[in-house]
Amino acid sequence: MDSRLKKSLTAGGRETRANHDSVREAPENKFVSSEERRKMWKDEWTQRALPAVPDIPGWHFCWLSTTNAYDSIDKRIRLGYVPVKADEIPGFENNRVKSGQHDGYIACNEMLLYKLPMDIYQEVMAEMHHNAPLEDAEKIRVQAEQMQGRDSSGKRLGSVEGEGLAEIDKPIPAPVFAG
């Protein structure tokens, strides 16, 4: 009989899958460790994909999207943001836009680097992250008092459990926000 017609499982150097099963890794061994997963999540929510901008006293820097219709660059310019030119920050020459509407500015993909004077940044942060939460706390306190109700003599009909409501809208000084 011709050897080419002989049926062989190892013909041409092939082996059965069963031979590899003993050395094949279990899928769970290919999963990332908890530490690696935490780092991946942390990287997901930080600006690791964009170049880190050095601190320059008096300015807050941020990357703005040219494709976000709600938070447009025009809106940010009206709020006081200024585009950063490539010659303003050493080491960002390779991120310079070479033509078009944003010629000379620093960009990375569809993102442009903008700066805001630190005094305006502190004002905005205090409003958004200090004053607005205090106003919300006042509304919560008023709602809680209204839910308690009062009788005809003005005496409260109910009470709120816990200590937090008494101090919920206590005035506290605005912090200094890191730029």
Secondary structure by P-SEA (a helix, b strand, c coil): cccccccccccccccccccccccccccccccccaaaaaaaaaaaacccccccccccccbbbbbbbcccccccaaaaaaabbbbbccccccccccccccccccccccccccbbbbbccaaaaaaaaaaaccaaaaaaaaaaaaaaaaaaccccccccccccccccccccccccccccccc
